């Protein structure tokens, strides 16, 4: 995994999206594999699965908040699933899903270069 953080702006505030091993574990616990979860969020085989998008987005946002709290001694409260659903509705499903997918893809790209 690479250290890559996406960002999303909501109500004039920028939030960090983090996809790391902690988030990967949550996704795997809920959806068995990243591939199964990704298939639900990408919308390539029909409409995207709202629950999967909200779940992943919430996990990534809250991991960013936890890191922020640890690094800066802040006490920002984590988002609930309902809050994130409203956030995604306001931002727009396409924009939110694009940010989520970009963060996952960039975080899981191989560091190795083909020779």
matplotlib code that plots the C-alpha trace (Angstrom):
import matplotlib.pyplot as plt

x = [0.0, 1.1, 0.6, -2.0, -4.8, -7.7, -9.7, -13.3, -14.8, -18.1, -19.6, -16.4, -14.3, -11.8, -11.9, -9.1, -10.0, -7.7, -7.5, -5.1, -4.9, -7.4, -10.0, -9.2, -9.9, -13.3, -14.2, -13.1, -15.1, -18.2, -17.8, -15.3, -12.9, -12.0, -12.9, -16.5, -16.8, -15.3, -17.7, -20.6, -19.2, -18.0, -21.5, -20.1, -22.7, -25.6, -26.3, -23.8, -24.7, -25.6, -24.8, -21.3, -20.5, -21.7, -19.9, -16.5, -16.8, -17.6, -14.6, -12.2, -13.5, -13.4, -9.9, -8.8, -10.5, -8.8, -5.4, -6.1, -7.1, -4.0, -1.5, -3.0, -4.6, -8.0, -11.3, -13.2, -16.2, -16.5, -19.2, -22.2, -23.5, -26.5, -24.3, -22.1, -25.2, -26.4, -22.8, -22.6, -26.1, -25.0, -21.6, -23.1, -22.8, -20.5, -18.1, -18.0, -17.6, -14.8, -13.0, -13.5, -12.3, -9.3, -8.2, -8.4, -6.7, -3.8, -3.4, -3.2, -1.0, 2.2, 5.4, 7.3, 8.2, 8.3, 11.8]
y = [0.0, 3.5, 6.5, 8.4, 10.4, 11.7, 14.7, 15.7, 19.2, 19.5, 22.7, 24.6, 22.2, 19.7, 16.2, 13.6, 10.2, 7.5, 3.9, 2.0, -1.5, -0.4, 0.5, -2.5, -4.7, -3.1, -3.5, -7.2, -7.9, -6.4, -7.6, -10.5, -9.1, -5.8, -7.0, -7.8, -4.4, -2.6, -4.3, -2.9, 0.6, 1.1, 0.9, -1.0, -3.8, -1.5, 1.1, 1.5, -0.1, 2.8, 0.8, -0.2, 3.4, 4.9, 2.2, 2.6, 6.4, 6.5, 4.2, 6.3, 9.6, 8.3, 6.9, 10.4, 11.9, 9.5, 10.2, 14.0, 13.6, 11.6, 13.9, 17.2, 16.5, 17.4, 15.9, 15.8, 13.4, 10.6, 10.6, 8.3, 6.4, 8.7, 11.8, 10.4, 9.5, 13.1, 14.3, 12.1, 13.3, 16.9, 16.4, 14.3, 10.5, 10.7, 13.1, 11.2, 7.8, 9.1, 10.4, 7.1, 5.0, 7.3, 7.1, 3.3, 2.8, 5.2, 3.6, 0.1, 0.7, -1.3, 0.5, -1.9, -0.9, -3.4, -3.9]
z = [0.0, -0.7, 1.5, -0.6, 0.8, -1.3, -0.3, -0.6, 0.1, 1.9, 3.2, 2.7, 4.6, 3.2, 4.5, 4.1, 2.6, 3.7, 2.4, 4.5, 6.1, 8.8, 6.2, 4.1, 7.2, 7.7, 4.0, 4.0, 7.2, 5.6, 2.0, 2.2, -0.4, -1.9, -5.3, -4.2, -2.6, -5.6, -8.0, -5.9, -5.9, -9.5, -11.1, -14.2, -13.9, -13.2, -10.6, -7.8, -4.4, -2.1, 1.1, -0.2, -1.2, 2.1, 4.1, 2.3, 2.3, 6.0, 6.8, 4.7, 6.2, 9.8, 9.4, 8.2, 11.2, 13.6, 12.1, 12.3, 16.0, 16.8, 14.9, 16.0, 19.4, 18.0, 19.0, 15.7, 16.0, 13.4, 10.9, 11.1, 8.0, 7.8, 7.8, 5.1, 3.0, 3.2, 2.4, -0.7, -1.8, -1.5, -3.2, -5.9, -6.3, -9.3, -7.7, -4.4, -6.0, -8.3, -5.2, -3.4, -6.3, -7.0, -3.4, -3.3, -6.7, -5.8, -2.4, -3.7, -6.7, -6.7, -5.8, -8.1, -11.6, -14.4, -15.7]

ax = plt.figure().add_subplot(projection="3d")
ax.plot(x, y, z, "-o")
ax.set_aspect("equal")
plt.show()
